Amino acid sequence: MLTAIIVVCYLITIAAVIDAVRRPSYVWVEADRNRAYWISGLVFGLLFLPVGILLAIAYAVGVLPRMTEPTGSDAFRRRP
């Protein structure tokens, strides 16, 4: 049972790392968040799982909503 919990925590942290890496730079700028801080923190969290799961939850609650909400700024958007 404990192994399953640990595996789920690793998967959540890995999913947060993948999501953070795949987001373009302009989204981070619009959200007013530091990309390097969050990615390095999440990768560090893979080594120390309790820190990783806390950072993954903080990323999901604090950063993702700011990235998905429309800001109205077209300064960094790509034009077709």
C-alpha positions as CSV (number, residue, x, y, z in Angstrom):
1,M,0.0,0.0,0.0
2,L,2.8,2.4,0.9
3,T,4.5,1.6,-2.4
4,A,1.4,2.6,-4.3
5,I,1.2,5.9,-2.5
6,I,4.9,6.7,-3.2
7,V,4.4,5.8,-6.9
8,V,1.4,8.1,-7.2
9,C,3.3,10.9,-5.5
10,Y,6.1,10.5,-8.0
11,L,3.7,10.4,-10.9
12,I,2.0,13.6,-9.7
13,T,5.4,15.4,-9.4
14,I,6.6,14.1,-12.8
15,A,3.3,15.3,-14.4
16,A,3.9,18.7,-12.9
17,V,7.5,18.8,-14.2
18,I,6.4,17.8,-17.7
19,D,3.6,20.4,-17.7
20,A,5.9,23.2,-16.6
21,V,8.5,22.3,-19.2
22,R,6.0,22.2,-22.0
23,R,4.5,25.6,-21.4
24,P,5.9,28.4,-23.6
25,S,7.8,31.2,-22.1
26,Y,5.3,33.9,-22.9
27,V,2.7,32.1,-20.7
28,W,5.1,32.2,-17.7
29,V,5.7,35.9,-18.3
30,E,2.0,36.7,-18.5
31,A,1.4,34.7,-15.4
32,D,4.1,36.7,-13.7
33,R,5.9,33.5,-12.5
34,N,9.5,32.4,-12.6
35,R,9.8,29.4,-14.9
36,A,13.3,28.4,-13.7
37,Y,12.3,28.5,-10.0
38,W,9.3,26.2,-10.5
39,I,11.0,23.7,-12.8
40,S,14.2,23.4,-10.7
41,G,12.0,23.1,-7.5
42,L,9.9,20.4,-9.0
43,V,13.0,18.5,-10.3
44,F,14.5,18.9,-6.8
45,G,11.3,17.5,-5.5
46,L,11.8,14.3,-7.4
47,L,14.8,13.6,-5.2
48,F,13.0,14.5,-1.9
49,L,9.4,13.3,-2.4
50,P,7.7,15.2,0.4
51,V,9.0,18.5,-1.0
52,G,8.1,17.4,-4.5
53,I,4.5,16.6,-3.7
54,L,4.1,19.9,-1.8
55,L,5.6,21.8,-4.8
56,A,3.4,19.9,-7.3
57,I,0.3,20.8,-5.3
58,A,1.4,24.4,-5.0
59,Y,2.1,24.5,-8.7
60,A,-1.4,23.1,-9.5
61,V,-3.2,25.5,-7.1
62,G,-1.1,28.7,-7.4
63,V,0.5,28.7,-10.9
64,L,-1.7,26.8,-13.3
65,P,-4.8,28.9,-12.7
66,R,-2.9,32.1,-13.5
67,M,-1.6,30.5,-16.7
68,T,-5.0,29.5,-18.0
69,E,-6.9,32.6,-17.2
70,P,-7.1,35.1,-20.1
71,T,-5.1,38.3,-19.3
72,G,-6.1,40.3,-22.4
73,S,-2.5,41.0,-23.2
74,D,-1.4,40.3,-26.8
75,A,2.2,41.3,-26.3
76,F,3.6,37.8,-26.2
77,R,1.1,35.8,-28.3
78,R,2.1,34.4,-31.6
79,R,0.3,35.8,-34.7
80,P,-1.0,33.4,-37.3
